[in-house]
C-alpha cells in the first residue's frame, strides 16, 4: 500500500497518485474501458478521496479518463478520428523540423544521434520495451533540439502522449520494435546526407506506419475503441 506519510516535500499526495495511475494506464496495466472509482483507488493507496479526485481530474484533462456524473469513471477508449487528427498534426510539425535539420546538420549532430541509436539497439536486444519507448521519445526530441527547435517537440510530445498506449501495444511485438529502429536509422541516414527529400519521405513513412498498427489493434481488440 502507498504510504501518504512519506510523500516528499516536492510532491503532493495527488501528484504521486496521478503519476502511478498515469503509468498504469499508459502501460496498459489498466485497460481501455476499465471502470475505476475514487473510493477503490483511495483504499488502494491508503489516502483520502480528495487527492484521488484531483488525480482523476488531471487524467481527464489528458484525455485518459472519462468522468461521468452519477456513473462510473472509465479509462478512455481510443478514438480513431482523434488519432487521425493527432497523427496529422504531428506529421506536419515533424516534416518542418526535419527540413530545418537538413539545412544545418553536421558531424557533431550525427554523433549525438548515433549514441541514441546505439542505445535503442541495445534496448531491442535486451527486450526492454520501456527503455526503447523512452529512447524513441529522446530520438525525436533530439532532432528538434539539434535543429534549434526545442519547442516543436512540445507539440510532438503532446501528440505522442495521446497515442502512447497504442504505441506500447504495437511495440509489444519485437518485430515491430525492429521496424521502428530501422525507421530511425533511415531518418538519421537521410539527415547525415542532408537530403531533404529522403528525410521527409522517411518521416512520412515512419508516422504513417501507425495506420497499419491501428487497423491491426482494432481487429484484435475492438473493445478498446469507441
Buried (B, 14 or more C-beta within 10 A) or exposed (E): EBEBEEBEEEEBBBBBBBEBBBEBBBBBEBBBBBEBEBEEBBEBBEBEBEBBBBBBBBBBEBEBBBBEEEEEBBBBBBBEEBBEEBBEBBBEBBBBBBBBBBEEBEEEBBEEBEEBBEBBBEBBEEEBBEBBBBBBBBBBBBBBBBBEBEEBBEBBBBBBBBBBBBBBBBBEEEEBBEBBBEBBBBBBBBBBEBBBEBBBBBBBEBBEBBEEBBEBBBEEBEEBBE
